């Protein structure tokens, strides 16, 4: 198995002996976008010297800016079923929690989608509990079709990323045929004893079956996969190295690793007490983990949800995060009925701002909110996306597309304030486009958007 508990513990132990010169060399290597070895990552994880911690954040920010620029992808989750046969000790949907469970009909899913579209969303993460009877693969596939078929004025969902339980090769083939974007699955924890303890008497209890889910997905042609851990179940340093070993395994086996890495941190949920979990990283440690992941896998997107506060999310945009959720609800049917959202949610949220408030905040900080889904629809996925990213050429399409989707958002969903400040910001950013032909094309498309055309991209 590619996750070796003793190996991870050994390299963390040995990393304590690193010299100042070794740490400086690792930081310089990271600055050159060369990625890091397991041993080098371990050294940074074990580093506590304030002068090096400051440099870790500085280097992570340089990498993020050089590769991703000031773009920030926006998405939202859509929960369609809270039926679940698992008993994960940290989750509000666990089997032993007694509440009236719900599975949305196709009509109810489309009602939720219309609300999401009216908020400006173009990209969602489809979420559901694990229940082979009440929420089987055919229900998921039907839901995907219902979402793609839903139109609301000028808007629609253009990319559906799917976060459902580890499943069979045959089921991954069905997801591929349903035209999903990224298949997302969190290992939760790479520490097998902890994994088995926090998933008692569950379908999810099988550590190895869960761990090899991406292998089965990629065998059936799903070339964009997104990993993650739930920080707080076990030691954060161990988890970061587990993520890196998993990514390396996928690169060696399939030629491409994680398209994205998610970094959720454990939050309060119904039926659990945070005092049960002594490994929840404090803010400083959590931010350090995100920065080191950015340095270790410079070309991989990193997602941060509304579990974290507005201020934490703002800070981490400068040192690694490339995608954030906005206006999120983590209850089934909660976009339509705020009361339901309060009654039954999977976990507590910290950032309750509306999408428009988040967009305004990002623009004020000189970030470009992006609703772009062009790479997926143009086939720039998997190893092709990574090749373009590593060559630096993806920048020539991502920046213009981000600006065009922002203009589309402003025209369709912005208020007068956003129309004024956002348009001025876009024109300022357009002038920074290096290639004159692309700049002129973008300016022409901006005019077309103002005249009523939509969904323009490179």
C-alpha positions, 0 to 999 in steps of 0.5 A: 500500500502506498500509505506507510504509517511507519515511513511517515512517522520516521521522516517526521522524526528525522526532520527534527534534525534539519540544519538552517542551511537545509531549510534555506535550500528547501525554501529556494527549491520551492521558489523555483516551482520544483515541488518538494520531496517527502523529506523536504516537506517533513522538514518544513512541517517540523520547522517552528522558527519564526523567521522561517515560518514567515518565509514559508508564507512568503514563498507560498504567496509568490508561488500562488501569484506566479502560477494562478495570478489573482484569480479566485474560482467561486463555487457552491455545494448542493446537498441532495440527500442526507440519508446515510448508513455510515456512523462517522463520529464527526458528521451531523448526518451519521446514522445514529443521529435521529432526524427526519431524513430527506432526499430531494426529488428531481423537481426539488433539485431543480428548484435549488439549482435555480436559486444557486443560479440566481446567486450567480453560480456556474459551478457546484459540488454535488454532495450526498450521504452514502446510502445504497438504497435511498441514494444509489448511483442512478439517483445521482446520475439523474440528479446530474442530468436535472442540474445540467438541464436547468436554466434560469434567465441567463444562467445555468450550472456549467460544471458539476463536481461530484463528492460522493462515497467511494464506489465501484469501477462500474459506477465511476463509468456511469459518473464519467458518462454523466459528464461530471467535472472533478470527482472529489473524495476526502480520505478524512484521515490517512492514519489507518487506526484513526480512520477505523476508529472514527468510522465504526460499523460503517460501509465506509469502515474499509480504509483500503477500499476508500483509499483506492477510490481514485484508482477505480475512478481514473481507470474509467476515464475520470481524469480530474480527481480532488483529494482532501483530509479533515484536519482535526481527526489526526496530527496535521503533519501526518495528514499533509504527508499522506496527501503527498504520498497519495498524490505521488501514487496517482502521478506514477500510476496514471500520469497525473495527480490531484486536480484539487486538494481541499483543506476542511477543518473539523467543525461542530456538528450534531451529536459530537463534541469538539473536545473529543478531537485533540488534534484540531490545528489552531489557526497558525498551524492550519495556515502553515499546513495550507502554505506548505501544501502550496509549496509542495504541489505548486500547480494543484488547486487548493479549495477552502470552504465556508467552514472557515471565517471570512478573515481566515479565508482572506489571509489564505488567499495570499498564501495558497488558496485558489478556490472558495465557496460562496453563499453555501448551505450544507443542509438538504433543501436549505437554499429554498428553506432557510429553516431547514438549513438551521435544523439539519446541517452536516457541520457548522459554517463560519462565513455567512456572507452572500456571494455578492458580498464576497465578490465585492470583498475580493475585488476590493482586495484586487482578486478576480472572482472567476466563474470560469468552466472553460477548461473542462468544456474545452478538454483542458483536464487531467494531464493536459491541464497540468502540462499547460499549467507547468508550461505557464501557458494556461495563464493566457486563457484563465485570466481572460476567461475569469474577467469575462465571467466576472463581467457576466456576473456583474451584468446579471447579478450585481447591484449598482455599486458592483456595476461601477466598481467591478467594471472599473476593476475589470478594465484595469485588469484587461490592460494587464493582459500581455498579448495584444491579440488576446486583450483585443479579443477580451475587449470585444467580448466585453462589448458582446456581453454588454449587448446580451451575449453570454458564455464567451470564453477562450 
